Amino acid sequence: MPEDGMMFSDWIVPPGGEAPYEVDFSEFYFGRNAEDNVRGAKLWKRDILGMPNLAEDFRHVMLVNPVQKKLFPTYASAWRNIHRFLEDNPDLPPLNSISDFLDIHGMRLKQWTKKNKLGVDLYKRIKWILDKHFQEFHRSRSPFPARDATKDPDPVEPDFVGLQRLGLALRNHARSIKAMWREGARLAASGMDPRKAVEAWDRPENHVKLVYVLTNHHLPTREQLSRSDAKGLNDPSIAFPSYCPPGAILAEKFAYGVKLRWRFPSMADLSVFLWMFLIMTGFNLAAALDIDVTKDDTWFLKALQDEDHVLIFSRKEKVGKRVYSPSKVKAEFHAFSIIKLLIEASRPLRATATRQLNDLEKQNRSAYSHERQQEIVRLRHVVKSPWLFVRANDPCKVYCLLGAEAPRLNTFIRLVADEAGLLEEHEYLATLTTSQARDSMINFAYRHSKRLSIAKLASGHSDFRSLRYYLAKKKIKRANFRTVNNVLTHTFAAIRADRVFDETQIKISLTNGEITPEQKERLLDYRQRTRLGMGCLNPTDPPREIAPNHPENQVCRIQRCTGCVHGRVFPESVQPLAATLADLFHLKRKVPLASWQGSSFEEEAESIALTLQLFDPAIVAKHFRARQAELEAGAEVFDVYPHY
């Protein structure tokens, strides 16, 4: 590769105000090997040969069709594989340009990627590059065939118990971090500025005091720090924070940067709070990192009826919509409290970034440069983000968590699980990634509601098709198979024993595992089978005021038994009566008052309430609250027929 690669470097400026970035295309002109790739040697798969003509075309496509900085490495990697593919297939027609690619190249490339297990995304990116070239120069699509259809994914089955235990482990770390910040504030309050006396440098509280003084309103620059006579802070033997998150290293050579942790989060500290937020909200990483805390109304909405609840939201830029998650306000480790805590802890950091942003924007208006614009775009994101931190090796610069940190975040959470001793019992946590926190929330919503509509609501999707990427279908299919198998088993057992098919007996068997002889005897008397669990003296001849259109010689279809002269109440009637009353109250909140008043629903509610006065109020309240909880979780109103 040439020593002077400047002539092969270009600035790429993505649309939409994204940060520009510089790219060196020289490897595609002259080739590249592992020795040229010292920093990425572990990830380097195989050397590539230089192909100048193809390199020029690839360079042109990427300059004319700029992509985001985070996406460019995936296209560069795809094009490296084109070099390797052509080297492995010398029998194909020769190429001097992208325009020379034929359909045979595309079909062979599909076979080559499958043989080398490179995945369909690689072919998709290569085809995108070719399509852009052919559209510009030939006004047509490339001759490459469409990529093969992918199988529907089957996401990893979530371990909800493991996630709960992991959440508790994260809370322990969060408590340690908050205790460290409280201790820092206490030390700063009791200390003095050590620059006023030589012997004062021996006391830890004075070191922390100076950290607070230097960062009172913003982080000092390196020039300000060098002029502040604060070299004593570089002593690692005094005032070093004792708490260290999993995987973090408190480097003694960066003593000043480490001591900033008494007041500000490091990346490892912030990872604790981010993972708690992801598990609590079900946001994916991009949505969590895109929360805008510039003002209160840019990241949460207050609940109208409950002061202790808010709705946290973030904008999904890819689809141009918001995602929401409810949160309690007062709970210490709910999402709202986490964000509020980080906003308060990072005020000087945000002030530093805001001041730097204003200065750079002013400079760029008078003399534009790509380098300056790149930093401006970064700082704009920093100012809005709640996820601000400082690095020990660069203590004068404010950073925020970015999507590129996902591999580190994944490694971090596995270290937390390992330290807590959870991996042996919960293998799921050993492969946990940031995306699986969202998958788990969606699967949890579906498992507990049994409804795709609730899962769609939890995911924030606009349609049901996207759910196939999130629901762990193997477990659902196994559960469905077990249900069908149980139904068939109990059905044929009942037919063999009784020679008849009784749906109610089957339902009791599925619910309780068996049906007792006493239950069978009671079921033989149809007077015991009203929807409210009551008895009936004459079920085939209800009073006309109860059922005015009752067909002759048939069982009453209305069955509003509490207001009927034929109704009889038993001790076991309390549960279905209380559940029905809860259903009616739930319905009352859903309909206009004018529609409720004077209706048969109002009459039945009053009648049931009077009947329930015959029972112990504590037992009634217990069943009533249980049914209310089911309704709030999405149960159907009036789906309360008794199992006897």
C-alpha positions as CSV (number, residue, x, y, z in Angstrom):
1,M,0.0,0.0,0.0
2,P,1.3,3.5,-0.7
3,E,2.7,5.6,2.1
4,D,0.8,8.7,1.0
5,G,-2.8,7.6,0.9
6,M,-4.3,11.1,0.8
7,M,-5.2,10.9,-2.9
8,F,-7.3,7.8,-2.1
9,S,-9.1,9.4,0.8
10,D,-12.4,11.2,0.6
11,W,-14.9,12.8,3.0
12,I,-18.4,11.3,2.8
13,V,-21.2,13.6,3.7
14,P,-24.4,11.6,4.5
15,P,-27.8,13.3,4.0
16,G,-30.1,14.5,6.8
17,G,-27.4,16.4,8.7
18,E,-25.4,13.3,9.7
19,A,-21.8,13.8,10.6
20,P,-19.3,13.7,7.7
21,Y,-16.5,11.1,7.9
22,E,-13.3,10.4,6.1
23,V,-12.6,7.1,4.3
24,D,-9.4,5.7,2.9
25,F,-10.1,3.6,-0.3
26,S,-6.5,2.7,-0.9
27,E,-6.9,-0.9,0.2
28,F,-9.2,-1.6,-2.8
29,Y,-6.6,-0.1,-5.2
30,F,-3.5,-1.8,-3.9
31,G,-4.7,-4.8,-1.8
32,R,-4.4,-5.4,1.9
33,N,-3.0,-8.0,4.3
34,A,-3.0,-8.7,8.0
35,E,0.2,-6.8,8.5
36,D,-1.5,-3.7,7.2
37,N,-4.4,-4.2,9.6
38,V,-2.8,-4.2,13.0
39,R,-5.8,-2.8,15.0
40,G,-8.3,-5.2,13.4
41,A,-6.1,-8.2,13.0
42,K,-8.3,-10.4,15.1
43,L,-11.3,-9.7,12.8
44,W,-9.3,-9.9,9.5
45,K,-10.5,-12.9,7.6
46,R,-8.3,-13.0,4.6
47,D,-6.0,-10.8,2.5
48,I,-7.3,-9.1,-0.6
49,L,-5.7,-8.3,-3.9
50,G,-5.9,-4.8,-5.4
51,M,-8.3,-4.2,-8.2
52,P,-7.9,-0.5,-9.3
53,N,-10.8,-0.4,-11.8
54,L,-13.3,-2.0,-9.5
55,A,-12.0,0.2,-6.7
56,E,-12.7,3.3,-8.7
57,D,-16.2,2.3,-9.4
58,F,-16.9,1.3,-5.8
59,R,-15.5,4.6,-4.6
60,H,-17.7,6.5,-7.0
61,V,-20.8,4.6,-5.8
62,M,-20.1,5.3,-2.1
63,L,-19.5,9.0,-2.8
64,V,-22.6,9.5,-4.9
65,N,-24.8,7.4,-2.6
66,P,-23.4,8.3,0.9
67,V,-24.4,6.1,3.8
68,Q,-24.2,6.7,7.6
69,K,-20.8,6.3,9.1
70,K,-21.9,3.2,11.1
71,L,-23.0,1.5,7.9
72,F,-20.0,2.2,5.7
73,P,-17.8,-0.6,7.3
74,T,-20.5,-3.2,6.3
75,Y,-20.3,-2.1,2.7
76,A,-16.5,-2.0,2.7
77,S,-16.4,-5.5,4.2
78,A,-18.9,-6.7,1.5
79,W,-16.7,-5.3,-1.3
80,R,-13.6,-6.9,0.2
81,N,-15.4,-10.2,-0.3
82,I,-16.0,-9.4,-3.9
83,H,-12.1,-9.2,-4.3
84,R,-11.9,-12.6,-2.5
85,F,-14.7,-14.1,-4.6
86,L,-13.1,-13.1,-7.9
87,E,-9.7,-14.5,-6.7
88,D,-11.4,-17.8,-5.9
89,N,-13.3,-18.0,-9.2
90,P,-10.7,-17.3,-12.0
91,D,-12.8,-19.1,-14.6
92,L,-15.5,-16.4,-14.6
93,P,-15.6,-13.8,-17.4
94,P,-12.9,-11.1,-16.7
95,L,-13.9,-7.7,-15.3
96,N,-12.6,-4.2,-16.0
97,S,-15.5,-2.4,-14.4
98,I,-18.7,-3.0,-12.3
99,S,-20.5,-2.7,-15.7
100,D,-18.9,-6.0,-16.7
101,F,-20.7,-8.1,-14.1
102,L,-23.0,-10.7,-15.6
103,D,-25.8,-12.9,-14.2
104,I,-23.3,-15.8,-14.0
105,H,-21.3,-13.8,-11.5
106,G,-24.3,-13.3,-9.4
107,M,-25.4,-16.9,-9.4
108,R,-21.8,-18.0,-8.6
109,L,-21.6,-15.4,-5.8
110,K,-24.7,-16.8,-4.2
111,Q,-23.1,-20.3,-4.1
112,W,-19.8,-18.9,-2.9
113,T,-21.4,-17.0,0.0
114,K,-23.5,-20.0,1.0
115,K,-20.4,-22.3,0.9
116,N,-18.4,-19.9,3.1
117,K,-21.4,-19.3,5.4
118,L,-21.3,-15.5,4.9
119,G,-25.0,-14.9,5.1
120,V,-27.6,-13.3,2.8
121,D,-26.9,-9.8,4.0
122,L,-23.5,-9.8,2.3
123,Y,-25.1,-10.6,-1.1
124,K,-27.7,-7.9,-0.4
125,R,-25.1,-5.2,0.1
126,I,-23.1,-6.2,-2.9
127,K,-26.2,-6.2,-5.1
128,W,-27.1,-2.7,-3.7
129,I,-23.7,-1.4,-4.9
130,L,-24.1,-3.0,-8.3
131,D,-27.7,-1.7,-8.6
132,K,-26.6,1.9,-7.8
133,H,-23.8,1.7,-10.5
134,F,-26.1,0.3,-13.2
135,Q,-28.9,2.8,-12.4
136,E,-26.5,5.7,-12.8
137,F,-24.7,4.5,-15.9
138,H,-27.1,2.1,-17.7
139,R,-30.5,3.2,-16.4
140,S,-31.3,-0.4,-15.4
141,R,-30.9,-2.8,-12.6
142,S,-27.8,-4.9,-12.3
143,P,-27.9,-8.4,-13.9
144,F,-27.5,-10.0,-10.4
145,P,-30.5,-12.2,-9.5
146,A,-32.6,-11.3,-6.4
147,R,-31.3,-12.6,-3.1
148,D,-32.8,-15.8,-1.8
149,A,-35.7,-15.5,0.6
150,T,-34.7,-15.9,4.2
151,K,-36.5,-18.2,6.6
152,D,-38.5,-16.6,9.3
153,P,-36.2,-16.2,12.3
154,D,-36.9,-18.0,15.6
155,P,-35.7,-15.6,18.3
156,V,-34.1,-17.1,21.5
157,E,-36.6,-18.1,24.1
158,P,-36.4,-15.6,26.9
159,D,-35.6,-16.7,30.5
160,F,-37.9,-14.4,32.5
161,V,-36.7,-15.6,35.9
162,G,-33.1,-15.2,34.8
163,L,-33.9,-11.6,33.7
164,Q,-35.6,-10.8,37.0
165,R,-32.5,-12.1,38.9
166,L,-30.2,-10.1,36.6
167,G,-32.3,-7.0,37.3
168,L,-31.8,-7.5,41.0
169,A,-28.0,-7.8,40.5
170,L,-28.0,-4.6,38.4
171,R,-29.8,-2.9,41.2
172,N,-27.1,-3.9,43.6
173,H,-24.5,-2.3,41.3
174,A,-26.7,0.8,40.9
175,R,-26.9,1.2,44.7
176,S,-23.1,1.0,44.9
177,I,-22.8,3.7,42.3
178,K,-25.3,6.0,44.0
179,A,-23.5,5.4,47.4
180,M,-20.2,6.3,45.7
181,W,-21.7,9.6,44.5
182,R,-23.2,10.3,47.9
183,E,-19.9,9.6,49.5
184,G,-18.2,12.0,47.0
185,A,-20.6,14.7,47.9
186,R,-20.0,14.1,51.6
187,L,-16.2,14.2,51.2
188,A,-16.4,17.4,49.1
189,A,-18.6,19.1,51.7
190,S,-16.1,18.2,54.5
191,G,-12.9,18.9,52.6
192,M,-11.0,22.0,51.6
193,D,-9.1,23.2,48.5
194,P,-5.7,21.4,48.9
195,R,-3.9,24.0,46.8
196,K,-4.0,26.3,49.8
197,A,-1.7,24.2,51.9
198,V,0.9,21.5,51.0
199,E,-0.1,19.1,53.8
200,A,-3.7,19.3,52.7
201,W,-2.9,16.9,49.7
202,D,-2.7,14.0,52.1
203,R,-6.4,14.0,52.9
204,P,-8.9,12.2,50.6
205,E,-11.7,14.6,51.2
206,N,-9.5,17.5,49.9
207,H,-8.9,15.6,46.6
208,V,-12.7,15.1,46.1
209,K,-13.2,18.8,47.1
210,L,-10.9,19.9,44.3
211,V,-12.7,17.7,41.8
212,Y,-15.9,19.4,42.7
213,V,-14.3,22.9,42.5
214,L,-12.8,22.2,39.1
215,T,-16.0,20.7,37.6
216,N,-18.5,23.0,39.4
217,H,-20.0,24.4,36.2
218,H,-18.2,22.5,33.4
219,L,-15.2,20.2,32.7
220,P,-11.9,22.1,32.5
221,T,-10.0,22.0,29.3
222,R,-6.5,20.5,29.3
223,E,-5.0,24.0,29.3
224,Q,-7.2,25.1,32.2
225,L,-6.3,21.9,34.1
226,S,-2.5,22.5,33.5
227,R,-2.8,26.0,34.8
228,S,-4.9,25.1,37.9
229,D,-2.0,23.7,40.0
230,A,-3.9,20.5,40.5
231,K,-1.2,18.0,39.7
232,G,-1.7,16.4,43.2
233,L,-4.9,14.8,41.8
234,N,-2.7,12.5,39.7
235,D,-1.7,10.6,42.9
236,P,-3.5,7.2,42.7
237,S,-2.9,6.4,46.3
238,I,-5.3,8.9,47.7
239,A,-9.1,9.3,47.1
240,F,-9.4,6.5,44.6
241,P,-13.0,5.3,44.4
242,S,-13.4,1.8,45.9
243,Y,-16.3,0.6,43.8
244,C,-15.4,-0.9,40.5
245,P,-18.0,-2.2,38.1
246,P,-17.6,-5.6,36.4
247,G,-14.9,-5.6,33.7
248,A,-13.8,-2.0,34.5
249,I,-10.1,-1.2,35.3
250,L,-9.2,1.7,37.5
251,A,-6.0,2.7,35.8
252,E,-3.6,4.4,38.2
253,K,-1.9,6.4,35.4
254,F,-5.2,8.2,34.8
255,A,-5.8,9.0,38.4
256,Y,-7.5,12.4,37.8
257,G,-9.9,10.8,35.3
258,V,-10.7,8.0,37.7
259,K,-11.4,10.4,40.6
260,L,-14.0,12.1,38.4
261,R,-16.2,9.1,39.2
262,W,-16.8,10.5,42.6
263,R,-19.2,12.9,40.7
264,F,-19.8,11.7,37.2
265,P,-20.5,8.2,35.7
266,S,-17.9,6.3,33.7
267,M,-19.0,4.2,30.8
268,A,-19.2,1.1,33.0
269,D,-21.3,2.9,35.6
270,L,-23.6,4.2,32.9
271,S,-23.9,0.6,31.5
272,V,-25.5,-0.5,34.7
273,F,-28.3,2.1,34.4
274,L,-28.8,1.6,30.7
275,W,-29.3,-2.1,31.1
276,M,-31.8,-1.5,33.9
277,F,-33.6,0.9,31.6
278,L,-33.7,-1.5,28.7
279,I,-35.1,-4.4,30.8
280,M,-37.7,-2.1,32.4
281,T,-39.0,-0.4,29.2
282,G,-38.5,-3.0,26.5
283,F,-36.9,-0.2,24.3
284,N,-34.3,-1.4,21.8
285,L,-30.8,0.2,22.1
286,A,-31.4,2.7,19.4
287,A,-34.6,4.0,20.9
288,A,-33.0,4.2,24.4
289,L,-30.0,6.2,23.1
290,D,-32.2,8.5,21.0
291,I,-34.1,9.9,24.1
292,D,-34.0,13.7,24.0
293,V,-33.8,15.2,27.4
294,T,-33.5,18.8,26.2
295,K,-36.8,19.6,27.9
296,D,-39.2,17.6,30.0
297,D,-41.8,17.5,27.2
298,T,-39.3,15.9,24.8
299,W,-39.0,12.6,26.6
300,F,-42.1,12.0,28.9
301,L,-45.8,12.8,29.3
302,K,-47.5,13.0,32.6
303,A,-50.5,10.7,33.3
304,L,-53.7,12.6,33.6
305,Q,-55.2,10.5,36.4
306,D,-52.2,9.3,38.4
307,E,-49.4,11.6,39.5
308,D,-47.1,8.6,40.1
309,H,-47.1,7.5,36.5
310,V,-45.6,9.0,33.3
311,L,-45.2,7.8,29.7
312,I,-41.6,7.8,28.5
313,F,-41.2,8.1,24.8
314,S,-38.4,8.1,22.2
315,R,-38.4,8.7,18.4
316,K,-37.5,5.9,16.1
317,E,-35.8,7.8,13.3
318,K,-35.8,4.8,10.9
319,V,-39.6,4.6,10.7
320,G,-40.4,8.2,11.8
321,K,-42.6,7.2,14.8
322,R,-42.5,7.3,18.6
323,V,-42.2,4.3,21.0
324,Y,-43.7,4.5,24.5
325,S,-43.2,2.9,27.8
326,P,-45.0,3.6,31.1
327,S,-43.0,4.2,34.3
328,K,-43.6,5.0,37.9
329,V,-42.3,8.3,39.1
330,K,-41.4,7.6,42.7
331,A,-40.0,4.1,42.4
332,E,-36.2,4.3,42.8
333,F,-35.1,2.1,39.9
334,H,-37.9,2.6,37.4
335,A,-37.1,4.1,34.1
336,F,-38.2,7.7,34.9
337,S,-36.1,7.8,38.1
338,I,-33.1,6.5,36.3
339,I,-33.2,9.2,33.6
340,K,-33.8,11.9,36.2
341,L,-30.9,10.7,38.2
342,L,-28.5,10.8,35.2
343,I,-29.7,14.2,34.1
344,E,-29.0,15.6,37.5
345,A,-25.6,13.9,37.8
346,S,-24.5,15.1,34.4
347,R,-25.4,18.8,34.5
348,P,-21.8,20.1,34.3
349,L,-21.1,17.6,31.5
350,R,-24.1,18.9,29.5
351,A,-23.1,22.5,30.1
352,T,-19.6,21.7,28.8
353,A,-20.9,20.1,25.7
354,T,-23.4,23.0,25.1
355,R,-20.7,25.6,25.4
356,Q,-18.3,23.7,23.1
357,L,-21.1,23.2,20.5
358,N,-22.0,26.9,20.5
359,D,-18.3,27.8,19.9
360,L,-17.8,25.3,17.1
361,E,-21.0,26.4,15.3
362,K,-19.9,30.0,15.5
363,Q,-16.5,29.0,14.0
364,N,-18.0,26.9,11.3
365,R,-20.3,29.7,10.1
366,S,-17.2,31.8,9.4
367,A,-15.0,29.0,8.0
368,Y,-16.5,25.6,7.3
369,S,-14.5,22.4,7.7
370,H,-15.6,18.7,7.6
371,E,-13.6,18.0,10.8
372,R,-15.4,20.7,12.7
373,Q,-18.8,19.7,11.3
374,Q,-18.1,16.1,12.4
375,E,-17.6,17.3,16.0
376,I,-20.6,19.6,15.8
377,V,-22.9,16.6,14.9
378,R,-21.4,14.6,17.7
379,L,-22.0,17.3,20.3
380,R,-25.6,17.9,19.1
381,H,-26.3,14.3,20.1
382,V,-24.4,14.6,23.3
383,V,-26.4,17.7,24.4
384,K,-29.7,15.8,23.9
385,S,-28.6,12.5,25.4
386,P,-29.2,11.4,29.1
387,W,-26.3,8.9,28.7
388,L,-23.3,11.1,29.3
389,F,-20.0,10.0,30.8
390,V,-16.3,10.8,31.1
391,R,-13.4,8.6,30.2
392,A,-10.5,8.3,32.6
393,N,-8.0,8.6,29.7
394,D,-9.7,11.6,28.2
395,P,-11.1,13.5,31.2
396,C,-11.6,16.9,29.5
397,K,-14.1,15.6,26.9
398,V,-17.8,14.7,27.3
399,Y,-19.0,11.4,25.7
400,C,-22.4,9.8,25.3
401,L,-23.3,6.2,24.7
402,L,-23.6,5.3,21.0
403,G,-25.0,2.3,19.1
404,A,-21.4,1.3,18.2
405,E,-20.9,0.4,21.9
406,A,-23.4,-2.5,21.7
407,P,-20.6,-5.2,21.8
408,R,-19.2,-3.7,24.9
409,L,-22.6,-3.5,26.5
410,N,-23.2,-7.1,25.7
411,T,-19.9,-8.2,27.2
412,F,-20.6,-6.0,30.3
413,I,-24.0,-7.6,31.0
414,R,-22.6,-11.1,30.8
415,L,-19.9,-10.2,33.3
416,V,-22.6,-8.9,35.6
417,A,-24.4,-12.2,35.3
418,D,-21.3,-14.2,35.8
419,E,-20.3,-12.2,38.9
420,A,-23.8,-12.8,40.4
421,G,-23.4,-16.5,39.8
422,L,-26.4,-16.7,37.4
423,L,-24.9,-18.3,34.3
424,E,-24.9,-21.9,35.5
425,E,-28.7,-21.9,36.2
426,H,-29.6,-19.4,33.5
427,E,-27.7,-20.2,30.3
428,Y,-29.8,-17.7,28.4
429,L,-27.9,-14.8,30.1
430,A,-24.6,-16.0,28.7
431,T,-25.7,-14.9,25.2
432,L,-27.8,-11.9,26.2
433,T,-27.6,-8.9,23.9
434,T,-29.1,-5.4,24.0
435,S,-31.8,-6.5,21.4
436,Q,-33.0,-9.4,23.6
437,A,-34.2,-7.1,26.3
438,R,-36.8,-5.8,23.8
439,D,-37.5,-9.4,22.6
440,S,-38.2,-10.4,26.2
441,M,-40.6,-7.6,26.8
442,I,-42.6,-8.5,23.7
443,N,-42.7,-12.2,24.5
444,F,-43.7,-11.4,28.1
445,A,-46.6,-9.3,26.9
446,Y,-47.8,-12.1,24.5
447,R,-47.4,-14.9,27.0
448,H,-49.4,-13.2,29.7
449,S,-52.1,-11.8,27.4
450,K,-52.3,-14.5,24.8
451,R,-53.0,-11.7,22.3
452,L,-51.0,-10.5,19.3
453,S,-52.6,-7.1,19.7
454,I,-51.0,-6.7,23.2
455,A,-47.6,-7.9,21.8
456,K,-47.9,-5.4,19.0
457,L,-48.7,-2.6,21.5
458,A,-45.6,-3.6,23.6
459,S,-43.4,-3.6,20.5
460,G,-44.7,-0.3,19.1
461,H,-45.1,-1.8,15.7
462,S,-47.7,-0.5,13.2
463,D,-48.6,-4.0,11.9
464,F,-48.4,-7.7,13.0
465,R,-45.9,-8.8,10.4
466,S,-42.9,-7.5,12.3
467,L,-43.8,-9.6,15.3
468,R,-42.4,-12.7,13.6
469,Y,-38.9,-11.3,14.3
470,Y,-39.5,-11.1,18.0
471,L,-41.8,-13.9,19.2
472,A,-40.0,-17.2,20.2
473,K,-42.3,-19.4,18.1
474,K,-40.8,-22.8,19.0
475,K,-41.9,-22.4,22.6
476,I,-45.3,-21.1,21.6
477,K,-45.7,-24.1,19.2
478,R,-44.7,-26.5,21.9
479,A,-47.2,-24.9,24.3
480,N,-50.0,-25.1,21.7
481,F,-49.2,-28.7,20.9
482,R,-49.4,-29.6,24.7
483,T,-52.7,-27.9,24.9
484,V,-54.2,-29.7,21.9
485,N,-52.7,-33.0,23.2
486,N,-54.3,-32.5,26.6
487,V,-57.7,-31.7,25.0
488,L,-57.6,-34.8,22.9
489,T,-56.5,-37.0,25.9
490,H,-59.3,-35.8,28.2
491,T,-61.8,-35.9,25.4
492,F,-61.2,-39.5,24.5
493,A,-61.0,-40.5,28.1
494,A,-64.4,-38.9,28.8
495,I,-65.9,-40.7,25.8
496,R,-64.5,-44.1,26.8
497,A,-65.8,-43.6,30.4
498,D,-69.2,-42.0,29.8
499,R,-70.0,-42.6,26.1
500,V,-70.9,-38.9,25.8
501,F,-69.0,-35.7,25.0
502,D,-69.5,-33.1,27.8
503,E,-67.7,-29.9,27.1
504,T,-68.0,-28.7,30.7
505,Q,-66.4,-31.9,32.0
506,I,-63.5,-31.5,29.5
507,K,-63.0,-27.9,30.7
508,I,-62.8,-28.9,34.3
509,S,-60.4,-31.8,33.5
510,L,-58.1,-29.4,31.6
511,T,-58.2,-26.8,34.4
512,N,-57.8,-29.1,37.4
513,G,-56.2,-32.1,35.9
514,E,-59.2,-34.3,36.8
515,I,-62.9,-34.3,37.5
516,T,-64.2,-35.8,40.7
517,P,-67.3,-38.0,41.0
518,E,-69.0,-35.3,43.1
519,Q,-68.5,-32.8,40.3
520,K,-69.9,-35.2,37.7
521,E,-73.0,-35.7,39.8
522,R,-73.6,-32.0,40.2
523,L,-73.2,-31.6,36.4
524,L,-75.9,-34.1,35.8
525,D,-78.4,-31.6,37.4
526,Y,-78.7,-28.8,34.9
527,R,-80.2,-26.6,37.6
528,Q,-76.7,-26.2,39.0
529,R,-75.3,-24.9,35.7
530,T,-76.1,-21.2,35.6
531,R,-73.5,-18.7,34.4
532,L,-73.4,-17.2,37.9
533,G,-72.7,-20.5,39.7
534,M,-76.2,-20.4,41.2
535,G,-79.0,-23.0,41.3
536,C,-82.4,-22.7,39.6
537,L,-85.7,-24.1,40.7
538,N,-87.2,-24.1,37.2
539,P,-84.6,-23.4,34.5
540,T,-87.0,-24.2,31.6
541,D,-89.7,-21.7,32.7
542,P,-88.1,-18.3,33.8
543,P,-90.4,-15.4,34.8
544,R,-91.5,-13.3,31.8
545,E,-90.0,-10.1,33.2
546,I,-86.6,-11.9,33.2
547,A,-86.8,-13.6,29.8
548,P,-89.8,-12.2,27.8
549,N,-88.9,-14.1,24.6
550,H,-88.0,-17.4,26.2
551,P,-88.6,-20.5,23.9
552,E,-90.8,-23.2,25.4
553,N,-89.1,-26.3,27.0
554,Q,-85.6,-24.8,26.7
555,V,-83.1,-23.8,29.4
556,C,-83.1,-20.1,30.2
557,R,-80.7,-18.1,28.0
558,I,-80.7,-14.9,30.1
559,Q,-79.7,-16.3,33.4
560,R,-79.8,-13.1,35.5
561,C,-80.3,-15.3,38.4
562,T,-79.8,-12.8,41.3
563,G,-83.0,-11.0,40.3
564,C,-85.0,-14.1,39.6
565,V,-87.4,-15.8,42.0
566,H,-86.1,-19.2,40.9
567,G,-82.5,-18.4,41.8
568,R,-80.7,-20.2,44.7
569,V,-77.3,-19.2,46.1
570,F,-74.7,-21.7,47.3
571,P,-71.4,-21.0,49.2
572,E,-69.4,-21.6,46.0
573,S,-71.4,-19.0,44.1
574,V,-69.4,-16.2,45.7
575,Q,-66.5,-16.3,43.2
576,P,-68.5,-16.1,39.9
577,L,-70.9,-13.5,41.4
578,A,-68.0,-11.3,42.5
579,A,-66.3,-11.7,39.2
580,T,-69.4,-10.8,37.3
581,L,-69.8,-7.7,39.4
582,A,-66.2,-6.7,38.6
583,D,-67.0,-7.2,34.9
584,L,-70.1,-4.9,35.2
585,F,-68.1,-2.2,37.0
586,H,-65.4,-2.5,34.3
587,L,-68.1,-2.1,31.6
588,K,-69.6,0.9,33.4
589,R,-66.3,2.8,33.0
590,K,-66.3,2.1,29.3
591,V,-69.8,3.3,28.3
592,P,-71.5,6.7,28.6
593,L,-73.3,7.3,31.9
594,A,-76.6,7.9,30.0
595,S,-76.3,4.5,28.3
596,W,-75.6,2.8,31.7
597,Q,-78.4,4.4,33.7
598,G,-81.7,2.5,33.5
599,S,-80.1,-0.4,31.5
600,S,-80.4,-4.1,32.4
601,F,-76.7,-4.0,33.2
602,E,-77.3,-1.5,36.0
603,E,-80.1,-3.6,37.4
604,E,-78.0,-6.7,37.4
605,A,-75.1,-4.9,39.1
606,E,-77.4,-3.7,41.9
607,S,-78.9,-7.2,42.2
608,I,-75.6,-8.9,42.4
609,A,-74.2,-6.4,44.9
610,L,-77.2,-7.0,47.2
611,T,-76.8,-10.8,46.9
612,L,-73.1,-10.6,47.8
613,Q,-74.0,-9.0,51.1
614,L,-74.9,-12.6,52.2
615,F,-71.2,-13.5,52.1
616,D,-68.1,-12.6,54.1
617,P,-67.0,-9.1,52.8
618,A,-63.3,-10.1,52.9
619,I,-63.9,-13.1,50.6
620,V,-66.0,-11.0,48.2
621,A,-63.3,-8.4,48.1
622,K,-60.6,-11.0,47.4
623,H,-62.5,-12.4,44.4
624,F,-63.5,-9.0,43.2
625,R,-59.9,-7.7,43.2
626,A,-58.6,-10.8,41.5
627,R,-61.1,-10.3,38.6
628,Q,-60.2,-6.6,38.4
629,A,-56.5,-7.6,38.0
630,E,-57.4,-10.0,35.2
631,L,-59.4,-7.3,33.4
632,E,-56.6,-4.8,33.7
633,A,-54.3,-7.5,32.2
634,G,-56.6,-7.7,29.1
635,A,-59.1,-10.5,30.0
636,E,-62.4,-10.5,28.2
637,V,-65.4,-9.0,30.0
638,F,-68.0,-11.7,30.9
639,D,-65.6,-14.5,30.3
640,V,-66.4,-15.9,33.7
641,Y,-68.4,-19.0,33.3
642,P,-67.8,-21.4,36.3
643,H,-66.0,-24.7,36.0
644,Y,-68.8,-26.8,37.7
